[in-house]
Amino acid sequence: MTADEIKKALEEMGIPVNQWKKTNTGTVKSPILEKQKEALNQMKSLLEIQLERDQHTLSHLHVALQKAKHGGGGQ
């Protein structure tokens, strides 16, 4: 059965055809995805802060290790 035959059969049964309208295209923001994006950006910021703190701590520990290797010294 072709598309035209199907349309004709539907019309004969009283079912309206050709009432589809063109839909608008575009982007739609998903609230769930927007919340996930926001949460991931917050996590990124927190991880960057933690990384900076860890690097700072590591540099202090490295200095302390070098002092200990070379006889200590006052702090």
C-alpha positions as CSV (number, residue, x, y, z in Angstrom):
1,M,0.0,0.0,0.0
2,T,1.4,3.4,-1.0
3,A,1.3,6.6,1.1
4,D,-1.5,8.0,-1.1
5,E,-3.5,4.8,-0.7
6,I,-3.2,5.0,3.0
7,K,-4.3,8.6,3.0
8,K,-7.3,7.8,0.8
9,A,-8.3,4.9,3.1
10,L,-8.0,7.1,6.2
11,E,-10.1,9.9,4.6
12,E,-12.8,7.3,3.7
13,M,-12.9,6.2,7.4
14,G,-13.4,9.9,8.4
15,I,-9.9,10.3,9.8
16,P,-8.4,13.7,9.0
17,V,-5.2,13.7,7.1
18,N,-2.8,16.5,6.0
19,Q,-3.3,18.3,9.3
20,W,0.3,18.1,10.3
21,K,2.0,21.4,10.5
22,K,5.6,22.2,10.3
23,T,7.3,22.3,13.6
24,N,9.7,25.0,14.8
25,T,13.2,23.9,15.0
26,G,15.7,25.1,17.5
27,T,17.4,24.2,20.7
28,V,15.6,23.5,23.9
29,K,17.3,23.6,27.2
30,S,16.7,20.6,29.4
31,P,16.3,21.5,33.1
32,I,17.9,18.3,34.2
33,L,21.0,18.8,31.9
34,E,21.3,22.4,33.0
35,K,21.4,21.4,36.7
36,Q,23.9,18.7,35.9
37,K,26.0,21.2,34.0
38,E,25.9,23.6,37.0
39,A,26.8,20.8,39.4
40,L,29.7,19.8,37.2
41,N,31.0,23.3,37.0
42,Q,30.9,23.6,40.8
43,M,32.8,20.3,41.1
44,K,35.4,21.6,38.7
45,S,35.8,24.7,40.8
46,L,36.2,22.8,44.0
47,L,38.7,20.4,42.4
48,E,40.7,23.3,41.1
49,I,40.8,24.8,44.6
50,Q,41.8,21.5,46.1
51,L,44.5,21.0,43.5
52,E,45.9,24.4,44.3
53,R,45.9,23.6,48.1
54,D,47.5,20.2,47.5
55,Q,50.3,21.8,45.3
56,H,50.9,24.4,48.0
57,T,51.1,21.6,50.7
58,L,53.4,19.5,48.5
59,S,55.8,22.4,48.0
60,H,56.0,22.9,51.8
61,L,56.6,19.2,52.3
62,H,59.3,19.2,49.7
63,V,61.1,22.1,51.4
64,A,60.8,20.2,54.8
65,L,62.2,17.0,53.2
66,Q,65.1,18.9,51.7
67,K,65.8,20.4,55.1
68,A,65.6,17.0,56.8
69,K,68.0,15.5,54.2
70,H,70.5,18.2,54.8
71,G,70.7,18.2,58.5
72,G,67.4,19.9,59.4
73,G,67.6,23.5,60.4
74,G,65.3,25.8,62.3
75,Q,62.0,26.6,60.9
